[in-house]
């Protein structure tokens, strides 16, 4: 095969990679997007991702720039209130309930929640509308050769690509990152997460709820109604062996366990999807750039799913990179542009990862005295209105 020239090669076709491909193509750059696995875009298909993503409102402009938000908004459930429940007493029942209401800081909700399989469906459809992007599902980026003036990539189907910029969005085990010689620091918690969808008789009221007891948070995130019933996506974090046990339970026993853990706040939960298991780690790349390469999303940073931070940090990476590219298209991918990207993102990411790590460790506490301490800290922080508003703004990534 011959060699193709392109402005941007996006390696990785997850939610972040598909958004990057749509954003750069919408800005007028020529784009190729590769992913070794074709995206699963049907809710009930094998391999469907039953996690959900909450787009916090600072992420919406980059989705609009990519031509994606008009497609996604009709399917989104708004998140008006973030509720934290401490259920760390002797029995699994709420003992402290605190609501963080977006109305205190903005006329917008905190964000909007969508299932990941649907995001992929709408994003793939958007790429099909754009004449200057080529999406290659089932094709991996195998090798990269990085030079000051250009990057060369060999794809698994034999194609050779020359790009001015490679956007590495190829996940926590990023091939591009490894070939660029960028190391990572990984923290393991001995946790995994179960992700699944439910229906329930009590409406969620656009409230996202984290229930803290031990092992990690049990988080219920609003979804649009499913088959005429209120629906929520759940991420249930526990120790690895406990998640394995829960994932193997017959449906009736699993529903009994999840209803005990949910403290019944939305009435009896009914399992309405497959159960998928995800490892929980924190990981950060030593740097976010190499010659002609920018790392974004899980290629650059991985964190526990707390406070809807993961993909929103990924979109903040993309927003910073896109802003620099649009401001000076002629310098796309050069050393000065990538140095500016590194300055904009790397320290911010390290600080946010440290905060999420602390929150996760506090949510895992088993010792009753320490669980009481956690509850007291939540009470104290919530009771001070300026502190409460600062925490909400920090969670959104705004000042």
N, C-alpha and C positions, 0 to 999 in steps of 0.2 A: 504494500500500500504506500501511497505518497504521504507527504507531510502536510498537515493543515495548519494554517496560521489563524490565531484567534486572539482577541484582547484578553479574555478571562477564561481560565479553566477552573470550574468549580468541581472539586473532588469530593463527592458525597451528596446523596440525594435524599437525606432525611429532611425534616421540616426546615432546619436552618439552611441546608444546602439548596433546597428548592426555592426558598425565599431569596437567597443570594443570587441565584441564577435569574429569577424574575426581576429582581431589583436592578442588577447590572444591565440586563437586556432592555428593561424599560428606560434606562438612562441612555441608551443608544450604543452600548458596547456590544461587540460580538462575543457570544458565550457558548461554551460547551460544558455540559454538566454530566458527570459520570456517577454511576452507583452500581456496585456489584450485584445488588439484589433489586429486582423490580419492586416498586412500591406497592404495598397492599392497600387498596383503596375501597374495600368493601367491608362493612362492619362485621359480617359473619364469616368472612373468608379465613382460611387457616393462616396464621401469622399476623392477623390484624393487631394493631397496637391499641390496646384498650386504655392506655393512659390518656389523660386530657392535658391540654395546655391552656393556661390562663394568660392571655395577652394583657399585660398592664398598660395603662393608657399612654405612657411614654413610648411604647413600642408601635403604636398605631401609625404614626407618620411614615415609618419605613415600609409598613405593609401597604399603605396608600401609594407610596412612590413606586412600589412593585406591581401596582394594579391588582392587589390581592384582597384588600379590605372590602371592596364592594361585593366580592364573591363570598367572603367569610361572614360578614355581619349578619345576614339573614339566618345563619345557623347558630349564632353565638348566644350564650346565656350570660347576662351581665352579673358582675360580682360587686354588690353594693356594700356588703358588710363582711369583714373578716372576723369570725368569732373564735375565740380561744377558750377551751374548756379544760380545766384541770380536774381529772377524775382519779387522782392519786391516793385517795383514802383507802380504808380497809376493803370497801366493796366498790365495784365499777359503776359509780354514779357521779354525776356532776357535783362538785363542791364549790367551784368558782367558775363563773361564766362572765367573760368580758367581750364586748363588741367594739371593734374598731370600724367606725362608719366613715365611708369616703366623703359623705356630706360635710364632715368637719373641715376638710381641706380643699374640696373641689366640688364643682357642679357635675363632675363626671364620676361614674363608678370607678372602683380600683382597676377593673379590667373586664375582660369578656372571656368566657371559657368555651373551648371546642374540643371534641374528641380528635385524637391524633390521626386516626385512619381517615377522617373526613378532611382534615387539613391537607393530607397528601392528595386526596382526590381533587380538591379544588386547586391546589398548586400545580399539579400535573396538567390540569385543564388550562390554567393560565399560561403555562409554558407553550402549550400547543397553539396559542393565539399569537405568539411573538415570532416574527420571521427571522430574527437574528440570534435565536438560541436553539441549540441542538441538544436534546435530552437523550442520553444513552443508558437507559435502564438495562441491567444485566451486564454492564461493562465496567471494569475496575481500572483505576489508575495504578499501573503496576510499578513503573520506575520513573523517577524524575532526575534530570540533570540540570543543576541550577547555575546560571551564569549572571554576570552583572547586567547584561543587556537583554536577556530573555531566559525563559525556562523551557526545557524540552521534556515532554512526557510521552511514555510508551503505554498504550492501553492494552487491556487483555485481549481485545479483538484484533490486535496487530496494528492499529492506527498509531501514527506518530503525530504529536501535537506540539506546535510552538506557541507559547503564550507570553504575553507581557506580564501577567500576574496569575499565579495559582492561589485560589482561595481554598485552603484545606478545611473542609467541613466533614471530614471522613471519620469522625467519632473518636472515642477515648483511646482506641488502638490505632490511631491515624498512621497510615502508610506514608503519607507525605511528610508528616512530622518526623517520623523515624528516619526517613531517607535524608531529611534536611539536618539530621544530627542534633535535634532538639530533645533534651531530656525532660522528664516529668518527675514531680514529687507526688507520691500517692499515699493517702491515709485510708486504712481499712477499719471498719467499725464492727465487723462480724455481723452486720445487718443485711437483710434483703427486704424488698418491698413486693407486696402483692398488689396488682392493679386490676380493677374490674369495674363493671358498670352495674348499677342497681336501680330498681324502682322502689317507691315507698308511698304510703298513703298521705303523709303530711307534706305539704308543699315546702320546698327549701327556702322560698322567699328571697332568692338571689343572695343567700348567705353561704359563704365558704367557711367550713368549721374544722378546726384542728382539735382533736381530743387527745390530751396528754395523760398517760398513765405510767406505762413502763415499756421498754423495748423500742420506743419510737412513736411518733404521732400517728393517729388514725385520722385521715383527712377526707372529708366529704366535700366535693366541689360540684356546684350546680351544673347540670346539663339541661338542654331543652327536653320537654316531655318526650317520653318514649311510649308508643302505643297508647296514648291518652292518659298516661300516669306520670306524676313527677319523677324525675330521674336525677341521679347523682353519680359522678365518677368517684371511686374510692382508691386511695393509696394507703395501704396498711403496712407500716414498717415494724419489723420485729427481728429477733435474732435469726440467723440463717437456718438452724435446725427447726425453730418454731414455724418459720414460713414454709419450709418443706413439709412439715406435718399438716399445716393448714391447707396447703395447695392440694394435698392428697386426700383430704376428707371427702366423703360423699356429700352431695349438695345440701341435704337436710342438716347434717351435722355442721357443715361450714356456715350455713345461714344462722344456726343457733349461736355459733361462736362470734360471728360478726355482729349479731344483734346485741349480744352481751357487751362487746367492745365498743359499740356505738352508743351505749347507754340509752338506747331507745329514743333518741332525740327526734327522729323523723318517723317514728313508728316502725313496724316490722319491715326490715329490708329484704328484698327479693333479688337474688342473683340473676342478672340478665345478660351475662356475657361469659366468655372464657375467663379463667384466672391466669394472668401472666406474671412471671417472677422476674425481678430486676435486682442486680447487685447494687449496694449502696457504698459509694466511696467518695472521697474528696480527692481531686487531682488537679494539679496546676502545672502548666508548661513553664520551663525555666525562662523562655522568652517566646514572643508571639510572632516573630518574623525570622526569615532567612532571605537570601538573595531571591527576589521575585516571588516570595511566598508570604502569605498572611494566614495565620491560624485563627479560626473563629470557632465558637460553640464548643462542643466536647473535645475537639482536637486541642483546644487551649485550656479548657476548664470544665471539671465535672464536680457536681455538688449534690448533697442529699436534696430530695424534693420537698423543701420547706419554704413557705412564703412565696411560691410562684416565681422563684428567682432564676432558675436554670435557663429556659429559653429566652427570657427577657434580657438576661445578660448576653446571650448569643446575638440577639437582635441589636443590642447596643454596640456589640463588636461590628456588626454589619453596617449599622448606621454611621459609625465613625469612619469606616473604610470607604463607604459609598460617598460620604461628604467630601473626603479628600480626593477621591477619583473625579467627582463631578466638578470640583473647584478647579482642577488642573488635569484635564484628560490627557494632555501630552506627556505628563510625567507619571502616568499609571504604572504602578509597580516598581518605580525607581527607589533608590536607597533613601532619599530624603522623605518621600511619601511614607515608606514603611517605618522609618524612624519616628515620624509624627504619629502614626497609628500606635506604635509601641508606647509612646509617651502618654497618649490619650487613654489607653485601656489597661495597661498591665498592673499599675499600682492600685487602681480602683478595683480590679478583679481580686487581687490578693486580700484587700481589706474586706471585701464582701464575703469571700470564702471563709475568712477567719470568723466573721459573725455567724455565718450559717453553721460552721463547725461547732461553735459554742452552743447554739440553739439545739442542734441535734444531740450533743452530749447531755444537755440538761433534760431533753425529752426521754432519754434512755434510762434515767435513774430508777433503780429498784429499791434502794434503802428508804424506808418511810421518812426518816428525819430529813433526808435530802429532798425528797418529794415535797415535804411540807415547806422547805426553804424555797423551792421553785415556785410553789403556789403563792408564798408571801411576796416574792419578787414580782410576780405578775400583778398582784394586787397593788403593790406600791407604785410600779411604773404606770399602770393604767390610771391610777387616781390623780396623777398630776397632768392636767390638760396640756400644758406646753410640751411635756415629755411625750405624751401620747401622740400629739400631732407630729412631733419630730420623728418618732418611730415610724409613723405611717408614711411620711414623706421619704424617709430613708429607704423604706421597703419598696417604694415606687422608683427610687433612684433619682428623685428630684430634690432640690434645695429650697 
